[in-house]
Amino acid sequence: MNEIKILHCADMHLDSPFEGLGSGKASLRRREQRELLRRLAELAHAERVDMMLLCGDLLDSDNTYYETGEELNQCLRSLSIPVFISPGNHDYYSPKSPYARLKLPSNVYVFSKNELEYVPLPDLGVRVYGAAFTDKRSGPLLQGFSAERKEGTMNIMCIHGDVGAKESNYNPISLDDIEHSGMDYIALGHIHKASGLMRAGDTWYSWPGCPEGRGFDETGEKTVNIVKLCGDKCELETRSIAGRRYEAIKLDVTGIDPLLAIHTNLPDDTMRDIYRITLVGEADGNCDMNRLHSNLDEMFFELQLRDETRIYRGLWDYAGEDSLRGLFLKKLKEEYDSVKDDKQKNTIEQAARWGLAALDNMEEVVRHDNQ
């Protein structure tokens, strides 16, 4: 059996509003999103893939810009391979959807029914199965489904769905559904964090996540999947086509100048990325966020700063207060003063900090040195 090489992408969400950015930068980010299409086509050429599977939410809504439709058409026309699109809950298929309006090239097949069907590709020895969301929600499409196995033919599925979420409104898919689907590989979309390659029974499956983050719930490196299928073997490699990244970091500034702490902990190149930096720990007073922002702003495409520090007070300053906190610390301080061993003192001091954190309904990071 021949090897089949697939470029698997999902959840691009073209024409996202980027509400967390100002109007100018939001418009720029939407233009940059269209460049992902060009990079995707370039990757398909460079990797010499046999087909491309776009597994839903390629578009963020049915209200797309003219330029986005043109760029999508140009990208797809530059490819000589079969391309399959399985519309998802954001870009669901309808007579008024962009997929119905656009004059897509003949190498592109858009699934348009909310039921599974397949397209045979005899030259590749493949059947490509898929279905579309035809509304913002979809019931289970794989439940009870099992494709015919045909000697010398691979069964591949391109679909948008929610794996392992039984009560989901977005085509819930169980592992049992996957195992009994009769597929060799299921290319999924909907979940924005990459899964890596997984298997249920004889069926391989994965979702690539979104190819580029759009907010601080989509931080870090984002990728698309290159999948190689041969017989019962499957390999998955990831490739990045992203232009920018979202990153969120927390920095403890206890006992250190916040500006120094930020400079010390940042990677070398942040100019293209969007950062949210949250300051935590204890400080002598409120951090001067305007000073920090003016010193750091040019290092990022966009920077958000948050101050979650606590006002510094000596650990035992509250001992003796007429409060639960004061009684708690008074008792521990008496024990602290009665011991001479530094290790014991450190243990009591840490116990006091954990106790204060519990009283303040705050978290303390616990480090287990024996792990």
C-alpha positions, 0 to 999 in steps of 0.5 A: 500500500502506498504512503499517503501524506496529508496536510491537516489544518483547522480552526484558523478563524479568519476575520476574527474581531481581535476585540482585545486589540485597538482597532488599528492593530485588530485590522492589521491582525486580520490582514496578517491572518490572510497571510496564513493561507499563503503560508499554508499553500507554500507548506503544501508545496514544500512538503509535497503532500497528497491532500489537504484537510481543512477541518472546520472554523476556517472562517470565524463567521459567515460575515467575511471580508471580500479580501479574505474570500479572494485570498482563500480562492487564490490559495486553493487555486495555487494547489494541484492536490485535492482539498477537503473542507468540513465546515464547523460551528463558526463557518457552518454551511448554508445557502448564504455561507461564503462556501456557497457564494465563492467560486472555489476551484475544482480541486476543492470539495466542501462537505455541505450536508449534516451527515457523513458522505465520502468522495473516492480518490481512486488514483490515491487509493483513498476514500475521504469521508466528511460532513458539515455543520449546517447550523451553529450546533450539530448532533453526533455524526459518528454515533453508530457509523462504521465505514466499509473496509475495502482492500487496497483503499484507505478510509480518511475522515475530515470533520469538526467535532468535540471528542470526549464531551458526551453532552457537547452541542458540537458533534460529540464524538466518543472514543468508541465512535472512533474505534468502530468508525472503520477509518484509518485516520480521522482529521479533527477540528474544534479543539484549539490545543493540539492533541498529538497523534492518538489511536482508538482501536485501529483508527489513528486520529488527531486535531492540530489546534489553531495555527495561530493564537488569537488571545491569551487563551491560545498562548505559545507555539501553534502548528498544523499537522503533517500526517503520513499514513502507510498500512497500519502505520501513522506518523505525525509531525508539526509545522508552524506557519504562525506569524505572531504568538500570545504569551502570558507570564507571571513574575514574582517581584518580591525583593526585586525591581519589577522592571529588572525582573521583567527584563531578566525573564523575557526571551530575546525576541518579543517584538512580533508577539503579544504579551500579558505580564502579571506581577505577583509577590510582595511589593513596598507599594503599588507598582508604577505601571505607567513607568513600566509600560513606557519602558517596555512597550516598544519591545512588543507588538502589544503589551498588557501589564497587570499588578497582582502584588501584595503590600509587603509587611514583615511576617510577624508584624500581625502577631498580637493583633486582636484577630484570628490572624493575630492569634495564629501568628502570636502562637507560631512566633512564640514557638519560633522564638523558642527554637535555635535551629535555623531549619526549625525556624524556616519550617515554622516561618513557612508554616506561618506563610501557608497559614496566612495564605489560607486565611487570605484565600490565596495560593502558596506554591509548595515545593517538594524537595524530595520529588 
